[in-house]
């Protein structure tokens, strides 16, 4: 792990992921490179190799990664996710100019691979870049409900985010609802996103549910959240009430986005 990480997670081995998938009836997994590993993607790529086609990954390549290195990642499963994770939230940055520069730099480099850009940034930052995001040569996935903390209908970035979803170039991932202030707010926004553009929504369990406790730092391990398996089913039923909608969000859209 990198020295200047913001938390230290405990082990979450592939065997534990397989048990999680089996308990929820999941056949495929998308693994996102955690910030604690920085640009060292070896753990991610090893897991994709061992998943033998049932996994895709969101990598974080180094700034000086050569095209041949990106193609090697593509061949090992990163092609399906089509992503570079631009992680402003974990670094504590809210600088729109920083994000704009990262977008311009990376989207051009990965467009020919068919990858997408995954953003983990505050909703206010995302909304400030709405025009740029919709115009990128790559699709964009907004992580964890776009981290929208505003109430539905209140003044804020929600309207801009819904406008982006309507373009079909920007998608939002319903994952880690505990990153929002309340479960009720997560449910309200899930329904709002689905009503706005059902083809621009996908779901993820968010396992292994990090708490990112900064007080643990590098010397202590940040505990994982414990979430009952039934909680996932309850949330999916509430957010996606029809079988057709569940198939679209849980299967069709991610299969297309990640290249399964």
C-alpha positions as CSV (number, residue, x, y, z in Angstrom):
1,X,0.0,0.0,0.0
2,X,1.1,3.6,-0.6
3,X,2.6,5.4,2.4
4,X,0.4,8.4,2.2
5,X,-2.9,6.5,2.2
6,X,-5.9,7.8,4.1
7,X,-7.0,4.5,5.6
8,X,-5.7,0.9,6.0
9,X,-8.2,-1.8,5.0
10,X,-8.0,-5.4,6.3
11,X,-7.7,-8.4,3.9
12,X,-10.5,-9.0,1.4
13,X,-9.2,-12.0,-0.6
14,X,-10.7,-13.4,-3.7
15,X,-12.1,-16.4,-1.8
16,X,-14.1,-14.0,0.3
17,X,-15.4,-12.2,-2.8
18,X,-16.5,-15.6,-4.2
19,X,-18.4,-16.3,-1.0
20,X,-20.1,-12.8,-1.2
21,X,-21.1,-13.4,-4.8
22,X,-22.5,-16.9,-4.1
23,X,-24.5,-15.6,-1.2
24,X,-26.1,-12.9,-3.4
25,X,-26.4,-15.1,-6.5
26,X,-24.0,-13.0,-8.5
27,X,-22.2,-14.4,-11.5
28,X,-19.9,-11.5,-12.3
29,X,-17.8,-9.0,-10.5
30,X,-16.3,-5.6,-11.3
31,X,-13.3,-4.9,-9.1
32,X,-12.3,-1.3,-8.6
33,X,-8.7,-0.4,-7.7
34,X,-8.7,1.0,-4.2
35,X,-6.9,4.3,-3.4
36,X,-4.6,2.5,-0.9
37,X,-2.8,0.8,-3.7
38,X,-2.2,4.0,-5.7
39,X,-1.2,3.0,-9.3
40,X,0.0,-0.5,-8.4
41,X,-2.6,-2.6,-10.1
42,X,-1.0,-6.0,-9.5
43,X,-3.6,-7.2,-7.0
44,X,-6.5,-6.1,-9.3
45,X,-5.0,-7.8,-12.3
46,X,-4.2,-11.0,-10.4
47,X,-7.8,-11.2,-9.3
48,X,-9.1,-10.7,-12.8
49,X,-6.8,-13.5,-14.1
50,X,-8.2,-15.9,-11.4
51,X,-11.8,-14.9,-12.1
52,X,-11.3,-16.4,-15.6
53,X,-13.6,-14.1,-17.6
54,X,-16.2,-13.5,-14.8
55,X,-14.4,-10.3,-13.7
56,X,-13.7,-6.8,-15.0
57,X,-11.7,-4.1,-13.4
58,X,-11.4,-0.3,-13.0
59,X,-7.6,0.3,-13.0
60,X,-5.6,3.3,-11.9
61,X,-2.7,3.4,-14.3
62,X,0.3,5.7,-13.6
63,X,0.5,9.0,-15.3
64,X,3.3,7.9,-17.5
65,X,1.7,4.6,-18.6
66,X,2.5,3.8,-22.1
67,X,-0.2,2.6,-24.6
68,X,1.3,-0.9,-24.6
69,X,0.8,-1.1,-20.9
70,X,-2.9,0.0,-21.2
71,X,-3.4,-2.7,-23.9
72,X,-1.9,-5.3,-21.6
73,X,-4.4,-4.3,-18.9
74,X,-7.2,-4.4,-21.6
75,X,-6.2,-8.0,-22.4
76,X,-6.5,-9.0,-18.8
77,X,-10.0,-7.7,-18.2
78,X,-9.7,-3.9,-17.8
79,X,-11.1,-3.7,-21.3
80,X,-14.6,-4.5,-19.9
81,X,-14.7,-1.7,-17.4
82,X,-13.2,0.8,-19.8
83,X,-12.2,2.9,-16.9
84,X,-9.7,5.1,-15.2
85,X,-10.8,6.0,-11.7
86,X,-10.3,9.7,-11.1
87,X,-10.5,9.7,-7.3
88,X,-10.9,13.2,-5.9
89,X,-13.0,12.2,-2.9
90,X,-10.4,10.0,-1.2
91,X,-7.8,12.7,-1.7
92,X,-10.0,15.3,-0.2
93,X,-9.8,17.5,-3.3
94,X,-12.7,19.6,-4.5
95,X,-10.7,21.4,-7.2
96,X,-12.7,21.5,-10.4
97,X,-9.7,22.6,-12.4
98,X,-7.8,19.6,-11.3
99,X,-10.6,17.3,-12.3
100,X,-11.0,19.0,-15.7
101,X,-7.3,18.5,-16.4
102,X,-7.5,14.9,-15.5
103,X,-10.5,14.3,-17.6
104,X,-9.0,15.9,-20.7
105,X,-5.7,14.0,-20.2
106,X,-7.2,10.5,-19.6
107,X,-10.3,10.5,-21.8
108,X,-8.2,11.1,-24.9
109,X,-5.8,8.3,-23.9
110,X,-8.4,5.6,-23.3
111,X,-11.0,6.4,-26.0
112,X,-9.6,4.0,-28.6
113,X,-9.7,1.2,-26.0
114,X,-13.4,1.7,-25.5
115,X,-12.8,2.3,-21.8
116,X,-14.9,4.7,-19.7
117,X,-14.0,7.2,-17.0
118,X,-15.2,6.5,-13.5
119,X,-15.5,9.5,-11.2
120,X,-15.5,9.4,-7.5
121,X,-16.0,13.1,-6.7
122,X,-18.5,15.3,-4.8
123,X,-21.7,16.0,-6.7
124,X,-21.1,19.7,-6.7
125,X,-17.8,19.1,-8.5
126,X,-19.5,16.8,-11.0
127,X,-22.3,19.3,-11.7
128,X,-19.7,22.1,-12.3
129,X,-18.2,20.0,-15.1
130,X,-21.5,18.8,-16.6
131,X,-20.9,20.2,-20.1
132,X,-17.4,18.8,-20.2
133,X,-18.5,15.3,-19.0
134,X,-21.2,15.0,-21.6
135,X,-18.8,16.0,-24.4
136,X,-16.0,13.6,-23.6
137,X,-15.1,10.9,-26.2
138,X,-15.6,8.3,-23.5
139,X,-18.6,7.4,-21.3
140,X,-18.5,8.4,-17.7
141,X,-19.7,6.5,-14.6
142,X,-20.5,8.5,-11.5
143,X,-19.6,6.4,-8.5
144,X,-21.7,5.8,-5.4
145,X,-24.8,7.8,-6.3
146,X,-22.6,10.6,-7.5
147,X,-22.2,11.3,-3.7
148,X,-25.2,13.5,-3.8
149,X,-26.1,14.7,-0.3
150,X,-28.8,17.2,-1.3
151,X,-32.5,16.4,-0.7
152,X,-34.5,15.6,-3.8
153,X,-36.1,18.8,-5.2
154,X,-33.7,21.0,-3.2
155,X,-31.4,23.5,-5.0
156,X,-28.2,21.7,-5.8
157,X,-26.4,19.6,-8.4
158,X,-29.2,17.0,-8.8
159,X,-30.8,18.7,-11.9
160,X,-27.4,18.9,-13.7
161,X,-26.7,15.2,-12.9
162,X,-30.1,14.1,-14.2
163,X,-29.5,16.2,-17.4
164,X,-26.2,14.4,-17.9
165,X,-27.9,11.0,-17.5
166,X,-30.4,11.9,-20.3
167,X,-27.5,12.2,-22.7
168,X,-26.7,8.5,-22.4
169,X,-23.0,9.4,-22.1
170,X,-23.0,9.6,-18.4
171,X,-24.1,6.8,-16.1
172,X,-24.6,6.6,-12.3
173,X,-23.8,3.6,-10.1
174,X,-26.2,2.6,-7.3
175,X,-23.6,1.4,-4.9
176,X,-22.5,2.1,-1.3
177,X,-25.7,4.0,-0.2
178,X,-24.1,4.4,3.2
179,X,-22.0,7.1,1.6
180,X,-25.1,9.3,1.5
181,X,-26.5,10.9,4.7
182,X,-29.5,8.5,5.1
183,X,-30.9,5.4,3.5
184,X,-34.1,7.3,2.7
185,X,-32.1,9.8,0.7
186,X,-30.3,7.0,-1.2
187,X,-33.7,5.4,-2.1
188,X,-35.2,8.7,-3.2
189,X,-32.2,9.4,-5.6
190,X,-32.2,5.8,-6.9
191,X,-35.8,6.2,-7.9
192,X,-35.1,9.6,-9.4
193,X,-32.2,8.4,-11.4
194,X,-34.1,5.5,-12.8
195,X,-37.1,7.6,-13.7
196,X,-34.8,10.1,-15.4
197,X,-33.0,7.6,-17.6
198,X,-33.2,3.9,-16.7
199,X,-30.6,3.0,-19.3
200,X,-28.1,5.2,-17.5
201,X,-28.2,3.4,-14.2
202,X,-26.2,0.3,-13.0
203,X,-25.9,-1.4,-9.6
204,X,-23.0,-2.6,-7.5
205,X,-22.8,-4.2,-4.1
206,X,-19.9,-2.1,-3.0
207,X,-18.2,-5.0,-1.2
208,X,-16.1,-5.1,0.9
209,X,-17.7,-2.0,2.4
210,X,-14.8,0.1,3.6
211,X,-15.4,2.7,6.4
212,X,-12.1,4.5,5.5
213,X,-11.6,5.4,9.1
214,X,-8.8,8.0,9.0
215,X,-8.0,7.7,12.7
216,X,-6.7,4.2,12.0
217,X,-4.1,5.6,9.6
218,X,-1.2,3.4,8.6
219,X,-0.8,1.8,12.0
220,X,-4.3,0.4,12.5
221,X,-6.8,-1.4,10.3
222,X,-10.0,0.3,9.3
223,X,-12.9,-2.1,10.0
224,X,-15.3,-3.1,7.2
225,X,-19.0,-2.4,7.5
226,X,-21.2,-5.4,8.2
227,X,-24.2,-5.5,5.9
228,X,-26.7,-8.4,5.9
229,X,-27.3,-10.1,2.5
230,X,-31.0,-9.5,2.8
231,X,-30.4,-5.7,2.9
232,X,-29.1,-5.9,-0.7
233,X,-32.2,-7.7,-1.9
234,X,-34.5,-5.3,-0.1
235,X,-32.8,-2.3,-1.6
236,X,-32.9,-3.7,-5.1
237,X,-36.6,-4.5,-4.8
238,X,-37.3,-1.0,-3.5
239,X,-35.2,0.9,-6.1
240,X,-36.0,-1.4,-9.1
241,X,-39.6,-2.6,-8.5
242,X,-40.2,-4.4,-11.9
243,X,-38.4,-7.5,-13.3
244,X,-37.7,-5.6,-16.6
245,X,-36.1,-2.8,-14.7
246,X,-34.0,-5.1,-12.6
247,X,-32.8,-6.9,-15.7
248,X,-31.9,-3.6,-17.3
249,X,-29.9,-2.2,-14.4
250,X,-28.4,-5.4,-13.0
251,X,-27.6,-7.2,-16.3
252,X,-28.1,-5.4,-19.6
253,X,-26.5,-2.1,-18.9
254,X,-23.4,-3.4,-17.1
255,X,-23.0,-6.2,-19.6
256,X,-22.7,-3.5,-22.3
257,X,-20.6,-1.1,-20.3
258,X,-18.1,-3.7,-19.0
259,X,-17.9,-5.8,-22.2
260,X,-19.2,-9.1,-20.7
